[in-house]
């Protein structure tokens, strides 16, 4: 059976699911897109090509090999975008929770069924239908579970609103020993620079006590202030609107000391090295065009 253990974002990674860009399908129609950034690149004729994205993910595989991380991949579904494995499931402690994802992405869940089937039944959770949640909104920090959400009455109007308060309450009930802290995110269907698709698009803890954050991703300033106080200003790297748009907060930790980051994140990567991190740079700018990056395309199963 497959062992699960995830209590935070940064402990030493041992097992992970990495999405796949193989058989990604043709450039989607505008009406089939899930986010404003993809739409922008379709209009501009710069939507990423499959072979480029496959190469980018291969670079991540090489980093995982270097650090002796066991990697599971999705089974290939013809003409289906399966890059973002964080959307379809996530692990809290020793439980794997299947995300209630956008209905037209259901088949992506089938592609990891062979992994799901290796987990003991008592460790598998499927939330009630009314609980919408995606793994990009769920972030573990020791006794805390941080969850990005949107509770506005216009929630159904936003294809970019992926996690609702029903899911927040359900997760609190499942993990009564944790402090579940929701954060209202700024949503836009049309402007990628004003849209925090998931919590990890505007915030992520790194190392032992540090974090990356983008203020405008948070709808309520005092929730952003809470994070600033919690981590301490001296431990926080604040990213600009442009850097958020390019997904600077969506890097991925292999351990408390080692981070995989996009090679063009010059300002961030310099700061990380100044803080003592080893930064493994990979090309991921094509994948970033779909409003997701390294954290979105990985789903950790076991950290020490």
Helices and strands as residue ranges (DSSP letters): E 13-18, G 30-32, H 36-44, H 50-66, E 70-73, G 85-87, E 89-92, E 95-98, G 103-105, H 106-110, H 113-116, G 121-123, E 124-126, G 135-137, E 138-141, E 144-149, G 155-157, H 165-174, E 179-184, G 192-194, G 199-201, E 203-206, E 210-213, G 215-217, H 221-231, G 233-235, E 236-238, H 241-245, E 252-253, E 258-262, H 266-274, E 278-282, G 287-290, E 298-303
